[in-house]
Amino acid sequence: MGRTAADFMAETLSRAGVKRIYGVVGDSLNGFTDSLRRLKSIEWFHVRHEEGAAFAAGAEAHLTGQLAVCAGSCGPGNLHLINGLYDAHRSNVPVLAIAAHIPSIEIGIDYFQATHPENLFKECSHYVELVSRGDQLPQILPRAMRVAVAQRGVAVVVIPGDVALQSLEKPPPNWVLPSLPIVHPEEEQLRALSELLNSSARVTLFCGAGCAGAHDEVVELAQRLKSPVVHSLRGKEHIEYDNPFDVGMTGLVGFASGYWAMKKCDALLMLGTDFPYRQFFPENARIAQIDLRAAALGNRCPLDLGVLGSVKATLAALLPRIEEKTDAAHLNDALRDYRKARADLDSLAESGPNSKLIHPQYVTRVVSELAEHDAIFSCDVGTPIAWTARYLKMNGRRRLVGSFNHGSMANAMLQALGAQAAFPQRQVISLSGDGGFTMMMGEFVTLLQTGLPLKIVVLNNGTLGFVELEMKASGFLDSGCDLKNPNFAAMAEAMGIKGIRVERPQDLPTAVGEVLQHKGPALLDVVSARQELVMPPTTTLDEAHKFGLFMLKAVLDGRAGELIDLAKVNLTRQ
């Protein structure tokens, strides 16, 4: 048998440096997976669900900055990829998806498992194209790979199983992937930006994921402008550490200090962030924004100046134009607010000798203290995000992955799989909620199959916690949130994976240490307080009114006992 289109696909990906492909095998993928088997240079990473494949690939792309690949068989197989691909696309990380298709002769006549993937994936990709004949592949596949890398997002190649087996003698190209560009703004833009910053008395910097690699430039700019530095959740891993100007996050799970540092400024400089919550932006300040993506400029609030450029390169060119300020009143006020906010939050992450409840803040603090200095963390959407944002300490070597833009449940363990596959020698910890963990619990078995030493910490509070809080904050009686969970540690042990269950806070540090030091995969089942409130950095009268309305409804509905529990958990810490 001669060379096939599937062989061309495998060899091209290998030449581009792809080390593994996440997916589930299936008939329409058989030609491709057999090519990988014979090639031997790319690992087929067998997951239990294609959604896990896409999330794992997205995490690998986030952490390495390199092209990551996932694949799904025809119909339902590649449809399962969509949620994870949406997450990767919205996180601006380079992922290629191979979407196998039904036999080409059957397209258009409602065949078994028929879909139109070239239409279905359009909204979550920069490029998606159907390969109708094998000799189209040398044009379509390299283009998809280039687009994913250069435009920092998802590209999809749709290929019927029979087309993948067609003869194709053309060798893979010598060059496939471009290097990322460094974008400098023009001189006039730098002049206008420096004038705006130099003429403002109270400048705040607001930093997002686009600040990756620009830590030193941001700190130097903050020093010259005497500016507090606020970060988004995606900016946390890049900005928070070794930064004497950091005053925490803003947003729904942020700090009061971050909130007020933005509200009280007379000039806000947004650096590589497309933060979506408009209510946290200042009302009476001039706003400038630097971003590599033109679509992000002015996307969330009106700008006085938008600058297209890489954050690191732009700040390096801007710094010589910045006049050092002497008045540090705005910075000092923000740092004072931060010290108070930090102390208030830290007081919630303590556990007394007689405490009977495990508070999730304490769990995250202990994990942060005992984890390796270069650990990689993932966190589930919901309350784990709040505790991660407030209590997980970054240091420039640690990394953090989450579904911070797409906001999907069940992301943490799936992303941790991709992180551990890409970095098998590093400690990888999934901070999972019980709702997220059980939603995609099938992937837990992937640990048994692969032996990857992933550590999973499950906050077992018996509820969809963030949804329950949202209902209460809006004045609704919470309903449909209860989770009847098994003993997750016993379940893990039954599967042949180390499991430890903790029900007393006094046992937590020892249990965390034992799980993190275990050589193989391990799960920590933490039975934690259900009624833990995630307080936003500021509350309005309307929010207070709605929460009061919830309490009144709870009493009238015969649920006054829940209010007592709520008070005990949040007001009486021991």
LINDA-V343873 format. One record per residue. N is the residue number from 1. PHI is phi in degrees with one decimal (999 if undefined). PSI is psi in radians with two decimals (* if undefined). NEAR is the number of other ideal C-beta (glycine too) atoms within 12 Angstrom. Layout:
BEGIN
N&PHI&PSI&NEAR  N&PHI&PSI&NEAR
END
This chain:
BEGIN
1&999&2.29&12  2&-77.3&-3.06&14  3&-71.7&2.57&26  4&-119.3&2.99&31  5&-60.3&-0.64&40  6&-62.2&-0.68&42  7&-63.5&-0.76&34  8&-59.0&-0.74&41  9&-63.6&-0.82&49  10&-63.3&-0.78&38  11&-67.9&-0.64&34  12&-66.0&-0.75&42  13&-64.1&-0.70&42  14&-64.3&-0.75&27  15&-63.4&-0.48&24  16&-82.2&-0.04&32  17&95.9&0.14&21  18&-67.5&2.25&42  19&-101.0&-0.44&26  20&-154.5&2.73&36  21&-129.2&2.21&43  22&-91.0&2.33&50  23&176.3&-3.06&43  24&-123.8&2.26&36  25&-67.7&2.78&28  26&-173.6&2.91&29  27&-55.6&-0.78&25  28&-73.5&-0.21&41  29&-99.6&-0.07&39  30&-59.2&-0.70&23  31&-62.6&-0.72&38  32&-69.3&-0.82&47  33&-66.6&-0.53&33  34&-70.2&-0.62&23  35&-63.3&-0.70&34  36&-64.0&-0.71&34  37&-60.5&-0.74&20  38&-75.5&-0.56&20  39&-70.3&-0.72&27  40&72.9&-0.11&13  41&-92.5&-0.18&21  42&-121.0&2.25&31  43&-81.5&2.34&25  44&-87.7&1.92&35  45&-91.7&1.81&39  46&-82.8&1.91&31  47&-97.9&3.05&41  48&-96.3&-0.21&28  49&-152.0&2.39&34  50&-63.4&-0.47&43  51&-60.0&-0.69&43  52&-61.1&-0.65&46  53&-62.1&-0.80&52  54&-68.3&-0.73&59  55&-65.1&-0.70&55  56&-63.7&-0.75&56  57&-62.9&-0.71&53  58&-61.5&-0.70&55  59&-66.1&-0.74&46  60&-60.5&-0.77&46  61&-63.5&-0.68&42  62&-61.9&-0.78&41  63&-79.9&-0.58&34  64&-98.1&-0.41&27  65&75.1&0.06&24  66&-103.5&2.86&28  67&-63.4&2.25&44  68&-117.8&2.71&49  69&-132.8&2.44&52  70&-133.5&2.88&57  71&-150.0&2.62&54  72&-142.1&2.55&48  73&-76.0&3.10&36  74&-63.9&2.68&41  75&66.0&-2.11&33  76&-57.0&-0.57&25  77&-59.3&-0.89&35  78&-79.5&-0.40&45  79&-63.9&-0.57&32  80&-63.1&-0.35&36  81&-71.7&-0.37&51  82&-59.9&-0.77&36  83&-62.1&-0.78&35  84&-67.5&-0.58&49  85&-69.5&-0.65&51  86&-57.6&-0.75&32  87&-63.5&-0.81&44  88&-62.0&-0.73&51  89&-65.2&-0.76&39  90&-73.3&-0.33&33  91&-90.6&-0.03&41  92&59.5&0.85&37  93&-120.0&2.56&45  94&-80.9&1.93&43  95&-131.3&2.31&54  96&-106.3&2.28&54  97&-111.6&2.26&54  98&-97.1&1.92&62  99&-103.7&1.72&53  100&-66.7&2.66&48  101&-128.9&2.90&46  102&-64.9&2.89&34  103&-52.2&2.38&26  104&-60.0&-0.58&29  105&-69.8&-0.30&14  106&-97.1&-0.05&20  107&-66.6&2.30&27  108&96.2&0.02&16  109&-126.5&0.54&11  110&57.9&0.87&12  111&-73.8&2.89&19  112&-53.5&2.22&14  113&65.8&0.36&26  114&-70.6&2.35&23  115&-141.9&-3.10&33  116&-123.4&1.41&23  117&-59.1&-0.56&40  118&-63.8&-0.36&26  119&-93.3&-0.71&18  120&-64.1&-0.59&28  121&-91.4&0.02&40  122&-61.0&-0.69&23  123&-75.1&-0.31&16  124&-116.0&0.56&35  125&-153.9&2.73&35  126&-83.6&-0.41&33  127&-153.0&2.28&32  128&-145.6&2.28&37  129&-147.2&2.51&31  130&-89.4&2.26&31  131&-91.7&1.85&39  132&-86.0&-0.46&24  133&-139.0&2.62&20  134&-57.6&-0.63&32  135&-74.9&-0.04&19  136&-81.6&-0.40&28  137&-58.4&-0.70&43  138&-62.3&-0.34&28  139&-91.2&-0.75&22  140&-75.9&-0.80&33  141&-63.3&-0.91&46  142&-61.3&-0.63&35  143&-63.9&-0.77&29  144&-58.6&-0.74&45  145&-64.8&-0.75&43  146&-63.8&-0.73&29  147&-63.8&-0.77&30  148&-58.8&-0.74&46  149&-75.1&-0.87&36  150&-70.7&-0.61&24  151&-98.9&0.09&28  152&51.9&1.21&35  153&-173.8&-2.73&37  154&-99.3&2.47&47  155&-130.1&2.56&43  156&-128.5&2.27&48  157&-109.5&2.06&49  158&-97.8&2.14&45  159&-141.4&2.11&48  160&-62.1&2.59&44  161&-58.6&-0.66&40  162&-72.2&-0.55&28  163&-67.6&-0.65&36  164&-61.4&-0.42&44  165&-94.5&-0.02&31  166&-68.9&2.64&30  167&-65.5&2.36&21  168&-152.2&1.85&32  169&-88.9&-0.17&17  170&-64.2&2.31&24  171&-75.8&2.79&13  172&-66.7&2.66&28  173&-68.9&2.67&21  174&-71.8&-0.57&11  175&-122.8&2.33&13  176&-127.8&-0.91&30  177&-105.4&2.36&29  178&-81.9&2.78&19  179&-81.0&2.67&12  180&-71.7&2.43&23  181&-78.8&2.69&15  182&-106.7&2.07&17  183&-104.9&2.12&23  184&-105.9&2.38&22  185&-75.2&2.83&33  186&-73.6&2.84&15  187&-58.5&-0.69&16  188&-62.7&-0.65&12  189&-67.6&-0.72&26  190&-63.6&-0.70&30  191&-64.0&-0.79&20  192&-65.1&-0.68&23  193&-67.7&-0.75&41  194&-64.2&-0.65&32  195&-65.0&-0.72&21  196&-62.0&-0.79&31  197&-71.9&-0.73&42  198&-66.8&-0.50&23  199&-90.3&-0.01&20  200&-100.7&2.52&32  201&-91.1&-0.56&23  202&-128.8&1.56&34  203&-99.1&2.33&46  204&-117.9&2.40&48  205&-99.5&2.34&55  206&-122.2&1.99&52  207&-116.1&2.37&52  208&-122.1&-2.80&44  209&-64.9&-0.39&39  210&-67.4&-0.12&41  211&-87.2&0.10&42  212&-54.5&2.21&35  213&83.2&-0.03&25  214&-113.5&0.35&36  215&-54.3&-0.88&33  216&-65.6&-0.67&22  217&-66.7&-0.68&34  218&-64.3&-0.79&47  219&-63.7&-0.71&30  220&-64.6&-0.73&25  221&-63.5&-0.74&44  222&-61.8&-0.67&43  223&-64.0&-0.77&24  224&-69.3&-0.67&28  225&-88.9&-0.11&42  226&54.2&0.89&32  227&-106.9&2.36&47  228&-69.1&2.59&48  229&-112.9&2.05&52  230&-104.2&2.50&54  231&-127.9&2.67&49  232&-80.7&3.03&43  233&-64.8&-0.70&45  234&-71.0&-0.34&40  235&-85.8&-0.17&42  236&-54.8&-0.84&47  237&-68.3&-0.36&39  238&-97.5&-0.37&38  239&-123.0&-0.51&45  240&-66.1&-0.65&40  241&-79.1&2.67&26  242&44.6&0.79&18  243&-133.5&1.70&35  244&-68.3&-0.10&22  245&-104.0&-0.03&37  246&-68.6&2.30&40  247&-125.0&0.37&44  248&91.8&-3.01&43  249&-88.7&2.86&47  250&-116.6&-3.06&49  251&98.9&-3.07&38  252&-64.0&-0.50&34  253&-113.1&0.38&38  254&-90.2&-2.85&39  255&-104.5&2.63&43  256&-60.3&-0.62&35  257&-65.2&-0.71&38  258&-65.7&-0.69&48  259&-59.5&-0.89&36  260&-73.5&-0.51&31  261&-62.8&-0.56&44  262&-83.2&-0.67&51  263&-68.9&-0.54&31  264&-95.2&-0.02&30  265&-79.0&2.79&41  266&-104.3&-0.11&26  267&-148.3&2.30&35  268&-117.8&2.21&45  269&-109.3&1.98&49  270&-90.3&2.22&48  271&-121.1&1.82&50  272&61.4&0.67&43  273&-134.4&2.47&49  274&-121.7&0.78&33  275&-53.0&2.20&39  276&-88.1&-0.25&24  277&-91.3&1.76&23  278&-64.8&-0.47&17  279&-68.0&-0.19&24  280&-96.2&-0.05&34  281&-83.2&2.68&31  282&-69.6&2.61&31  283&-89.5&-0.52&17  284&-125.7&0.62&14  285&-120.1&2.68&29  286&-77.3&2.44&30  287&-126.2&2.24&39  288&-119.8&2.70&39  289&-142.0&2.36&44  290&-115.1&2.23&49  291&-156.7&2.59&37  292&-75.8&-0.34&38  293&-104.5&2.06&29  294&-59.7&-0.61&18  295&-65.3&-0.39&18  296&-81.4&-0.36&32  297&-68.9&2.11&29  298&71.5&0.26&22  299&-71.5&-0.52&22  300&-110.9&-0.41&27  301&-155.9&2.73&29  302&-64.1&2.44&19  303&-108.7&2.61&27  304&-88.3&-0.43&26  305&-159.0&2.25&31  306&-117.0&2.27&30  307&-121.5&2.14&43  308&-89.2&2.04&29  309&175.9&2.82&35  310&-68.1&2.39&30  311&-60.5&-0.86&44  312&-60.0&-0.87&31  313&-65.9&-0.70&26  314&-67.1&-0.76&38  315&-66.4&-0.65&40  316&-60.6&-0.66&25  317&-77.7&-0.47&28  318&-79.9&-0.64&41  319&-53.9&-0.73&27  320&-62.1&-0.31&16  321&-92.3&-0.11&25  322&-90.4&2.21&32  323&-84.1&2.26&20  324&-70.4&2.26&19  325&-86.3&2.68&24  326&-107.8&-0.42&11  327&-84.1&1.95&17  328&-107.3&0.34&24  329&-60.0&-0.78&19  330&-62.9&-0.78&34  331&-63.1&-0.79&35  332&-63.9&-0.68&20  333&-62.4&-0.75&25  334&-67.6&-0.69&40  335&-66.6&-0.63&30  336&-65.4&-0.76&21  337&-60.1&-0.69&32  338&-65.5&-0.77&37  339&-59.9&-0.69&20  340&-69.0&-0.80&20  341&-62.0&-0.72&32  342&-64.3&-0.74&26  343&-64.9&-0.71&17  344&-63.3&-0.75&21  345&-68.5&-0.72&33  346&-63.9&-0.54&22  347&-66.4&-0.39&19  348&-83.1&-0.19&31  349&-102.3&0.46&31  350&-106.8&2.83&23  351&-143.8&2.12&29  352&-80.1&2.91&15  353&-64.2&-0.38&10  354&-108.0&0.13&12  355&-65.8&2.49&22  356&-109.7&-0.11&20  357&-113.3&2.48&34  358&-96.8&1.93&39  359&-84.5&2.43&40  360&-63.2&-0.50&50  361&-60.5&-0.73&40  362&-65.3&-0.68&39  363&-59.3&-0.88&47  364&-65.2&-0.67&40  365&-62.0&-0.79&31  366&-64.9&-0.76&38  367&-60.1&-0.77&43  368&-61.3&-0.72&33  369&-69.5&-0.56&21  370&-97.6&-0.22&28  371&-72.5&2.78&35  372&-65.0&2.75&25  373&-68.0&-0.38&18  374&-115.0&0.48&21  375&-64.5&2.65&37  376&-109.9&2.26&43  377&-116.0&2.55&48  378&-127.6&2.66&49  379&-138.2&2.48&50  380&-72.3&2.67&45  381&-69.5&2.47&39  382&119.3&-2.67&42  383&-62.3&-0.51&45  384&-57.0&-0.52&53  385&-63.5&-0.74&44  386&-62.3&-0.80&39  387&-69.6&-0.61&41  388&-64.5&-0.79&46  389&-60.5&-0.64&42  390&-97.0&-0.41&42  391&-126.7&-0.19&39  392&-86.1&2.16&43  393&-95.7&2.29&31  394&-100.8&2.77&33  395&-142.6&0.17&23  396&94.5&-0.34&22  397&-109.2&-0.53&20  398&-71.1&2.68&32  399&-127.2&2.73&42  400&-137.4&2.24&47  401&-125.7&2.47&51  402&-164.9&2.99&50  403&-91.5&1.14&42  404&-79.8&-0.39&43  405&-101.0&-0.75&31  406&-80.7&-0.56&30  407&68.6&0.72&23  408&-88.2&2.42&35  409&-66.1&2.84&34  410&67.4&0.41&42  411&-84.2&-0.55&50  412&-62.7&-0.92&51  413&-64.0&-0.65&54  414&-66.8&-0.77&56  415&-67.9&-0.62&56  416&-64.1&-0.58&53  417&-59.9&-0.80&52  418&-64.9&-0.68&51  419&-63.5&-0.76&44  420&-70.6&-0.61&41  421&-64.4&-0.70&42  422&-75.4&-0.51&34  423&-131.8&1.27&29  424&-64.6&-0.36&24  425&-92.1&-0.13&16  426&-97.5&2.71&26  427&-77.5&2.20&33  428&-121.5&2.25&43  429&-127.0&2.18&47  430&-98.0&2.06&52  431&-93.9&1.64&51  432&-104.6&2.53&53  433&-87.4&2.77&50  434&-66.1&-0.58&43  435&-67.6&-0.81&36  436&-66.7&-0.73&44  437&-62.5&-0.77&44  438&-75.3&-0.43&29  439&-61.9&-0.66&29  440&-124.0&0.70&40  441&-65.6&-0.33&29  442&-58.0&-0.55&25  443&-70.3&-0.25&45  444&-61.4&-0.56&41  445&-68.5&-0.42&26  446&-59.4&-0.55&36  447&-64.5&-0.69&37  448&-63.8&-0.70&25  449&-72.1&-0.72&21  450&-91.1&-0.45&29  451&74.8&0.16&17  452&-60.5&2.38&38  453&-82.3&0.70&34  454&-66.0&2.46&49  455&-110.2&2.22&46  456&-117.3&2.14&54  457&-107.5&2.00&53  458&-103.5&2.09&46  459&-81.3&1.81&50  460&-97.9&1.50&39  461&-110.0&0.08&38  462&71.7&0.40&27  463&-157.6&2.74&34  464&-78.7&1.48&33  465&-60.0&-0.79&39  466&-70.2&-0.63&34  467&-64.5&-0.73&26  468&-59.8&-0.74&33  469&-66.0&-0.70&33  470&-60.0&-0.74&25  471&-61.8&-0.83&24  472&-63.3&-0.74&34  473&-66.1&-0.41&28  474&-95.2&0.07&20  475&89.1&0.11&21  476&-91.7&2.60&23  477&-72.8&2.26&24  478&-68.7&2.40&30  479&-151.1&2.62&17  480&73.7&0.27&13  481&-100.6&-0.30&28  482&-63.6&2.45&18  483&-123.7&2.11&26  484&-93.6&1.78&12  485&-98.8&2.64&29  486&-80.3&3.11&24  487&-77.3&1.79&21  488&-65.2&-0.59&37  489&-65.4&-0.74&30  490&-64.3&-0.67&17  491&-61.1&-0.78&26  492&-60.6&-0.79&33  493&-61.7&-0.67&20  494&-64.7&-0.45&17  495&-89.2&-0.05&23  496&89.5&0.32&18  497&-117.1&2.43&33  498&-61.3&2.28&32  499&-134.9&2.41&34  500&-131.7&2.34&33  501&-111.2&2.36&30  502&-123.3&2.22&36  503&-121.0&-0.17&22  504&-121.4&2.33&21  505&-61.6&-0.49&33  506&-63.8&-0.41&20  507&-92.2&-0.12&25  508&-65.1&-0.89&39  509&-57.0&-0.74&24  510&-64.1&-0.74&18  511&-65.8&-0.76&34  512&-60.6&-0.81&34  513&-60.1&-0.71&22  514&-65.7&-0.73&23  515&-66.0&-0.81&41  516&-67.5&-0.49&33  517&-87.3&-0.17&20  518&-65.1&2.43&25  519&-73.6&-0.47&16  520&-108.6&-2.86&22  521&-66.6&2.59&38  522&-154.5&2.68&38  523&-128.9&2.35&47  524&-112.1&2.04&46  525&-97.0&1.85&40  526&-104.5&1.92&45  527&-78.5&1.79&32  528&-113.6&2.92&42  529&-62.6&2.33&35  530&-77.5&-0.77&33  531&-90.9&0.61&33  532&-77.5&2.16&38  533&-84.2&2.43&30  534&-103.5&1.71&34  535&-79.9&2.26&27  536&-70.3&2.92&29  537&-64.4&-0.41&36  538&-151.9&2.65&24  539&-124.8&2.59&20  540&-100.0&2.91&13  541&-61.9&-0.64&10  542&-64.0&-0.71&14  543&-65.5&-0.72&23  544&-63.3&-0.69&18  545&-62.9&-0.77&16  546&-66.6&-0.67&23  547&-67.3&-0.65&29  548&-63.8&-0.63&20  549&-64.2&-0.70&21  550&-59.0&-0.80&31  551&-63.2&-0.68&26  552&-63.8&-0.79&19  553&-62.1&-0.67&24  554&-62.5&-0.72&28  555&-65.2&-0.81&17  556&-65.9&-0.46&13  557&-89.3&0.08&17  558&78.3&0.43&11  559&-114.3&0.58&21  560&-61.8&-0.50&16  561&-59.6&-0.59&14  562&-65.9&-0.61&26  563&-66.4&-0.65&26  564&-63.7&-0.76&17  565&-62.5&-0.71&22  566&-59.4&-0.76&26  567&-67.4&-0.74&17  568&-61.8&-0.77&21  569&-66.5&-0.71&28  570&-99.7&-0.30&23  571&-112.7&-0.35&15  572&-120.3&1.33&18  573&-87.8&2.44&25  574&-118.8&*&17
END
